[in-house]
């Protein structure tokens, strides 16, 4: 972090927190709500060390012993997902500034229904993009095409007046650099609406152990493009706090909300030493 950006993390009901915020008080909203998969989402962290009698076999036959460090989980199931998410999206629209943008991260199970709902709340004319985040990790079923992407719906509060910092977006390599010339190849190209980006590596430094943690690179791209330094970024399904981590790196302020105690504990560790305040939501306050 290079500036004076700071953050707040609130433990509590996100609808109540949203209702307490002022009109047009937020510059950017990113949310990654539970995808309504009907499953308990969980991730178990392990450590491994070399052992002659270990339970894992690695490179060149070397054996390793694994040790479970802990498991984090949350329930990802709603009887009526749209009824759950609608009042929160209505509030998200209200708190967005006139130049603000919403990024709504969902998957193939719910995206079509959520698109119709968002069209009603934001106006179909304010729909900007459907971004496809493509990756290649996880199970590969044998009876259908493997689902290896998430959907991110982008809406502006006003399609005629919203922040889009084209020159601040990270560039990516051309797939055929020989066809564009040396100068363009060295500069790279702007991403399209299909983003190829790896998930958070289970063994990488970025991991927190929280289920469904999203990569820092995805959030940094969104925040760079759709906000300016000093702006306020809101994520009311904060999870592992990746939105806040990206915001701090880019000198944006942030407000994160989550009602899962495990998420709060993850964020306390992640933001240790950073200018971040933690509080518990008091509905009557």
N, C-alpha and C positions, 0 to 999 in steps of 0.2 A: 504494500500500500504506500502511495506516495503523497496523498493529500490528507484532508481532515475528515474523511467520510466516517460515519458511525452507524451503528445499527441497534435495533430493539428486537428482542425475541419474546413473544408472549405465549404463555402456556394457557390454553383455554379454548372455548368455543369460537370458531372463526366467524360465524355469523354475528355473534354479539360484538366482536371486535370491529367488524366491518361497519356495523350500524353506528358505532361510536365515532367513525372517522368523518371528517368534513367533506362536503361536496368538492369535487375537482381538486383533491389534495394529494393525489398520487400521479407520478409521471409515467410509470410503467408497471403493469401487472403481469407476472408469470405465475401460472399455477399448474401443478402436476397432481391432480386429484387421484384418489384411488380409482383404478380402472374397472372396478366392478367385475373382477374375474370370478368371484364366488369362492375364492380360496383364501387361506391364511398365507400372507406373504411373509417369508422369513429368510434370514440369512445366518448361517452359522460360521463363525470365525474360528480358524484353526491355526496352530503354529506347527512347523515341522522341523526336525533335526535329524542328522544322520544317525542311523542305528543299524547294527548288523541284523537285528531281528525285527526291523520296522515293518509296519503294515502297508507301506507304499513303496513302489518301485519307480525310480526316476531315471535320469540319463545314464547310459552305460550300465544299467542294472544296479546302480547304487540304491540301497534301501534307506527309507526314512520312517521315523515314528511320528505320527500326528497326535496333536493334543487339542482338544476342544477348549476354546477360550470363552465362548458364550454365544448365545443366540438372541437375535432381535426380531420381532415380528409384529404384524398388525393385521386385523381382519379387513379384507377387501371385498365386502359384500353389502349391498343395499337392496331392499325389496323394491324400491323405486328410485333408481339413480337420478333420473331427471327431476323428480320432485325434491330430491336432496340438493342437487346442484343449482337449480333455478334461482332460488332467493339469493344465493351467494353470487351468482353471475349478475343479477340485477344490482346488487350492492357494488360489485366490481365496476360496473358501468357508471354508477353514480359517483364513485370516488375518483374515477379517472379524470385527469385534466383534459382540457379541450384538445391538446396536442398529444394526448396519451395513447398507448397501445396495449392491447391484451394479447398475450400468447397463452393459448389453452392447449396443454399437452395431454393427449389421450391415446387410446389404441383402437384397433379396428373393431372391437366389440361395440363401442359406444359412439364412435366419431360421427357417424351419419345422423344419429338422433341429436347429438350435441350441436352439430352444424345448423340444423333447423332451429333449435332453441336459441342459439347465438344470433342467427339471422333476425329472429323476432325481437331480441333484446337490444342488439347493437344496430340493427338495420342491415338488410342484405347489401346495400350499397357501400357499407363500411367494412365488408369482408375484403381483406387484402391478399392473403396467401393461405394455402395449405402446404405446410412444409412436411416433407417425408424424411424422418431420421432413420437411415438404414444402417444396420449392423449385422454381424454374423457371429452369433454366440448362442449357446443353449441347445435345447433338444431339437432333433430333426425327425418329425413324424414321417412314416412311410406311406401314409394314405392321403396326403394332401401336400400342397406347397408349404414349406416352413414359413411361419410368420416371423419375419426378421425386420420389422420396422415399427416405429411409432408415428403418430400424426400430431402435428402442432398447428392449430388453427390460429391465424393472426388476424385480429380485428383492430381497426382504429376507432377512436371516439368520433373522429371526423376525417373521412377519407380525403378531404381537401386540405387538411392541415395536421400532419402528424410527423413526428421525428423519424428520419431515416438517414443515418450517417453512413452513406455509401462508402466514403473513403476510409472510414474507421474499421471496416469489416476485414477480418483476417482473410488473406488470399490462400488459394489452394493450387496445387500443381495442375497443369493441363494434362488431360489424358493422352493427348498426342502432341507433345511439345514441338515436334519437328514440323508440324503444319502451321505454326503461328509465328515462327521466327524467334531468334535468340532473345531479343529484348522483351517480348511479351512472355516468353517461357520463364525468364528469370524473375519477372515481376509476379507471375502467377495470375490466376483469374479469380473473379468473385464467385462465391458459391451460388448455385442455382437454388431452386426450391426442393432439391433432393440433397440431403446432407449425409455423406458417408463418414461415420465417426464411430470409433470403437466404444464399447460400453466401459464402465469403470472396471479395470482389471481386478479380479479377486485377490491378486497378489501384489498389486501396485501400491505406491505411496499414497495415492489419492483416496483409497478406500477407507470408509468409516465403519463398515460392517452393517450399515443400515440397509434393509431391503429396498430395492428399486432406486437406489442412489443414482442420480444422473451425472454425466460427466461435466466437469468444470468447463471444458471447451465449448459445449453446447450453450451453456448459460452465458459465458463471456461473449459469444457471438451475438446472442440476442440483446444483451445489455449494451454492448458497444453500438449496435445498429440503432436501437430504439430509445436511447436516453443519452443525456449529457452529464458530464461531471457535476456533482452536487445535487443531482436529481434524487427523488425518492422512488425506490423500487419495492413493490409489495409482492409477497408470496404467502398466501394464507393456507397452503398445504405444504409446509416448509420441509418436513422430513429430515434429511441429513443436513440441511442448511446450505446446499450448494449455491442457491441464488444469492445468499448473503456473502458467501466466500468470493463469488465472482464480482459482486457489487463492491466489496472492499478493495479488491485488486484494481478496479477501474474507477475508484474514487466516487462512487455513488453511495448515498445513504440507503438504508433498507429497513423494512419492517417485516418480520417473519412471524407466522402464527402456526401453532400445531397443538393438538390436544392429546398427543401420545407422549407419555412420560419418557419413553425410551428415546424419542426424537429429541426431546429437550436435553437429555443427558449427552447424546451424541454432539449436539450443537455446543454445549458448554465446553466439551473437550476441544472441539474444532476451533472455537473462537477464544480459547484461553489466551489472555494477554492482548486481545484486540479491544477496541473501544465499542464494546457491545454490552447493552444492558438487558438483563433478564427479569421478567415479571410474570406474575400470575394474574389472569383476567378476573376481575371482580365485577360481575354483572351489575351490581348495585352502586358501583363507585362512580 
